[in-house]
Amino acid sequence: MATEQTLSEPRKETRLWKGVFSVGGIMSTLVIYGLLQEKIMRVPYGDGEVKEYFTFSLFLVFCNRITTSAVSMAALLASKKTVDPVAPVYKYCLVSVSNILTTTCQYEALKYVSFPVQTLAKCAKMIPVMIWSTIILQKKYKAFDYSFAFLVMLGCALFILYPAAGDISPYNRGRESTLWGVSLMIGYLGFDGFTSTFQDKLFKGYDMEIHNQIFYTTMCSCLLSFTGLILQGQLIMAVDFVSRYHDCFLDIALLSTVATASQFFISYTIRTFGALTFATIMTTRQLVSIMLSCVWFAHPLSWEQCIGAVVVFCSLYTRSYVNSNKPKPSATTVQVQNGV
């Protein structure tokens, strides 16, 4: 007995440190990622009277994807796993197109809605995932799944439709919660739901290693976003902007770095602790991101928004608890569905 207890103590201590590493990694990278998104898209760059807003969302997509692509290739080479595509290339491209549209809608929406609104709206992604899963994978959901989805949607609606009066934020661009901003968020949720569901189908249909999928998907995204920048004539303008405002260049470089690092923390956490722990961490991260954004960027919250936030996060935590005894999905699938 004494020997077993002696052996279990180091294991508990090791698991504790692994937990600290996982929580710290996910929280730090994704919270920084969220704050940088809002800073880049909503805070003007420049000193004195001459200030400019960064408006090239597709350039952010390109920088993020090329960084992730390089890291995933390095991981494949280091692990000596196959670099050849496992699935037909056009399927990677289909994922890339929907992923680019998802990320572009996400960045563009920040021009029209505040980060707290966007972050809480992301919690409603289970609704389009359920719709696309029913269409593509013929999945069936129980009544309580639809109930949680309805509660989350209700909370998000309260948060979006009842903004605080007199937003005194110095970073308010004067176009809060417009119809276009809400439309972009709906587009984000729809494309993100399709991306997650199609990737789920891709992993189930092929014996695919996670870094292989990430590499080819992000490589396609790099080519598509680069082509889009050329066709729109934005590449030179974006490069000129970051060359004139070095702090913007540093923000974009840090954004790409933490976005890539977060993917590896996510994968490690799911492999070590499972999907339930990961879902709880992600929900907590969203709550912390909203609170920090409200403090950092001076976003006031109405009492309706506070009620909406409580409804959303209570629903998400309750859903995590209810799902605790269900079979855990694969690390790959959960990482894809909760990626940045």
HELIX and SHEET records of a PDB file:
HELIX    1   1 ALA A    2  ARG A   42  1                                  41    
HELIX    2   2 SER A   57  SER A   79  1                                  23    
HELIX    3   3 VAL A   89  ALA A  109  1                                  21    
HELIX    4   4 PHE A  115  LYS A  122  1                                   8    
HELIX    5   5 CYS A  123  LYS A  125  5                                   3    
HELIX    6   6 MET A  126  TRP A  132  1                                   7    
HELIX    7   7 SER A  133  LEU A  137  3                                   5    
HELIX    8   8 ALA A  143  LEU A  161  1                                  19    
HELIX    9   9 LEU A  179  GLY A  205  1                                  27    
HELIX   10  10 ILE A  210  GLN A  232  1                                  23    
HELIX   11  11 LEU A  235  ARG A  244  1                                  10    
HELIX   12  12 HIS A  246  PHE A  273  1                                  28    
HELIX   13  13 ALA A  275  TRP A  296  1                                  22    
HELIX   14  14 TRP A  303  VAL A  322  1                                  20    
HELIX   15  15 ASN A  323  ASN A  325  5                                   3    
HELIX   16  16 ALA A  331  GLN A  337  1                                   7    
END                                                                             
